[in-house]
Amino acid sequence: MSQRHAVVVGAGIGGLTAAVALHRRGWRVTVCERAPEPQAAGAGIVLAPNALHAFEAIGFDARTAAGRAVPAALGLRRRDGRWLSRAGTAAIAARYGFPPLAVFRPSLAAGLTAALPAGTVRHGAAVDSVEDPDGSPVVHTSEGELSADVVLAADGIHSPTRRRFFPDHPGLRYSGETAWRTVLPASGADLPEAAETWGRGERFGIVPLADGRVYAYATAVVPEGYRPADVRAELLRRYGTWHDPIPALLERIDPAAVLRHDLYDLAAPLPRHHRGRLAWLGDAAHAMTPNLGQGGCQAVEDAVVVAHLLGGARTPADVSAALAAYSTARCARTDAIRVRARRAGRMAALRNPLAAAVRDLAVRAAPAGPALRAMDGLLGGFVLPPRPRPVPAEA
């Protein structure tokens, strides 16, 4: 395998991170993306310390790519504005090495793309199928065939490759919530504090981005496919009487710039994250609800771990062994986070007034120190596993 070639399916954050990580380990990489051009609009993503440590492992500085501003604190609030919990980002940085960094997704994607050789990312190249992953993988795209030494499927929550190679898997489960997301220019000199506000079956989040704008999102327990005709009127009806600055933010929303998605996760874990010389990462491997803010972070971890394990692969057998080690390293961690996110979402989405009141009381009563330490396995859990030994050549 003199020229190692990786084909990455999907130019989301996970796919682009994998491409950068493999490129920096000497691989030739082709990223196939269905969309005809890079996404200009989008939402925010909070890069938790574990994702920032993963980026550090490949020498990529997300702060340079997307901005360095960090909110002083973040926490949970009630609809009347009273704080349920609040943590200083300095304390998070002291414990985990980095403060959380909230960035505009398209800016992060652009920074990752800029770290790749020109022409690596092929927009408008839809992947139709991947053939023979157990032998010599061939990727069929709308622009022709690509032979590969390894294929990484980062093709999202509705991953066609996952459906094809795991036909008996139950697929996605609707969480019961839909989400609206948008990014707004800052108003005034001071950015609002980062917080998620809990109501009954409704939530509203405000996250200052590192570039000085504000990422706002809202969720509500509604039937799957719920699509109100007037987005601003719907959001004002639900959240317009909540604490400041939520009403002012809602007045500034451009309905055309609001993204709406039903929230899903995998109904059950995949039995493995690879097959032969094909591996899945990010939402394609372990779709999870956003309640812990770890969907994108785990995609970054996946990408850095799989590239690390492939770094020493020189033969087809080495690649297969590296992907098997990737499955071993990632399956248990990502599924535990998927389940934890599902449970957190159930608590946050409580609609019964008494149950919601008890929940709020429990959150307020929790001491800050133990609450932060409870995040150790999540925010401090990124590690690079040992690489498998090269597979001996057959006599």
Rosetta blueprint (number, residue, H / E / L):
1 M L
2 S L
3 Q L
4 R L
5 H E
6 A E
7 V E
8 V E
9 V E
10 G L
11 A L
12 G L
13 I H
14 G H
15 G H
16 L H
17 T H
18 A H
19 A H
20 V H
21 A H
22 L H
23 H H
24 R L
25 R L
26 G L
27 W L
28 R E
29 V E
30 T E
31 V E
32 C E
33 E E
34 R L
35 A L
36 P L
37 E L
38 P L
39 Q L
40 A L
41 A L
42 G L
43 A L
44 G E
45 I E
46 V E
47 L E
48 A L
49 P H
50 N H
51 A H
52 L H
53 H H
54 A H
55 F H
56 E H
57 A H
58 I L
59 G L
60 F L
61 D L
62 A H
63 R H
64 T H
65 A H
66 A H
67 G L
68 R L
69 A L
70 V L
71 P L
72 A L
73 A E
74 L E
75 G E
76 L E
77 R E
78 R E
79 R L
80 D L
81 G L
82 R L
83 W E
84 L E
85 S E
86 R E
87 A E
88 G E
89 T H
90 A H
91 A H
92 I H
93 A H
94 A H
95 R H
96 Y H
97 G L
98 F L
99 P L
100 P L
101 L E
102 A E
103 V E
104 F E
105 R H
106 P H
107 S H
108 L H
109 A H
110 A H
111 G H
112 L H
113 T H
114 A H
115 A L
116 L L
117 P L
118 A L
119 G L
120 T L
121 V E
122 R E
123 H E
124 G L
125 A L
126 A L
127 V E
128 D E
129 S E
130 V E
131 E E
132 D L
133 P L
134 D L
135 G L
136 S L
137 P L
138 V E
139 V E
140 H E
141 T E
142 S L
143 E L
144 G E
145 E E
146 L E
147 S E
148 A L
149 D L
150 V E
151 V E
152 L E
153 A E
154 A L
155 D L
156 G L
157 I L
158 H L
159 S L
160 P H
161 T H
162 R H
163 R H
164 R H
165 F H
166 F L
167 P L
168 D L
169 H L
170 P L
171 G L
172 L E
173 R E
174 Y E
175 S E
176 G E
177 E E
178 T E
179 A E
180 W E
181 R E
182 T E
183 V E
184 L E
185 P L
186 A L
187 S L
188 G L
189 A L
190 D L
191 L L
192 P L
193 E L
194 A E
195 A E
196 E E
197 T E
198 W E
199 G L
200 R L
201 G L
202 E E
203 R E
204 F E
205 G E
206 I E
207 V E
208 P E
209 L L
210 A L
211 D L
212 G L
213 R L
214 V E
215 Y E
216 A E
217 Y E
218 A E
219 T E
220 A E
221 V E
222 V L
223 P L
224 E L
225 G L
226 Y L
227 R L
228 P L
229 A L
230 D L
231 V H
232 R H
233 A H
234 E H
235 L H
236 L H
237 R H
238 R H
239 Y H
240 G L
241 T L
242 W L
243 H L
244 D L
245 P L
246 I H
247 P H
248 A H
249 L H
250 L H
251 E H
252 R L
253 I L
254 D L
255 P H
256 A H
257 A H
258 V L
259 L E
260 R E
261 H E
262 D E
263 L E
264 Y E
265 D E
266 L E
267 A L
268 A L
269 P L
270 L L
271 P L
272 R L
273 H L
274 H E
275 R E
276 G L
277 R L
278 L E
279 A E
280 W E
281 L L
282 G L
283 D H
284 A H
285 A H
286 H H
287 A L
288 M L
289 T L
290 P H
291 N H
292 L H
293 G L
294 Q L
295 G H
296 G H
297 C H
298 Q H
299 A H
300 V H
301 E H
302 D H
303 A H
304 V H
305 V H
306 V H
307 A H
308 H H
309 L H
310 L H
311 G L
312 G L
313 A L
314 R L
315 T L
316 P H
317 A H
318 D H
319 V H
320 S H
321 A H
322 A H
323 L H
324 A H
325 A H
326 Y H
327 S H
328 T H
329 A H
330 R H
331 C H
332 A H
333 R H
334 T H
335 D H
336 A H
337 I H
338 R H
339 V H
340 R H
341 A H
342 R H
343 R H
344 A H
345 G H
346 R H
347 M H
348 A H
349 A L
350 L L
351 R L
352 N L
353 P H
354 L H
355 A H
356 A H
357 A H
358 V H
359 R H
360 D H
361 L H
362 A H
363 V H
364 R H
365 A H
366 A L
367 P L
368 A H
369 G H
370 P H
371 A H
372 L H
373 R H
374 A L
375 M L
376 D H
377 G H
378 L H
379 L H
380 G L
381 G L
382 F L
383 V L
384 L L
385 P L
386 P L
387 R L
388 P L
389 R L
390 P L
391 V L
392 P L
393 A L
394 E L
395 A L
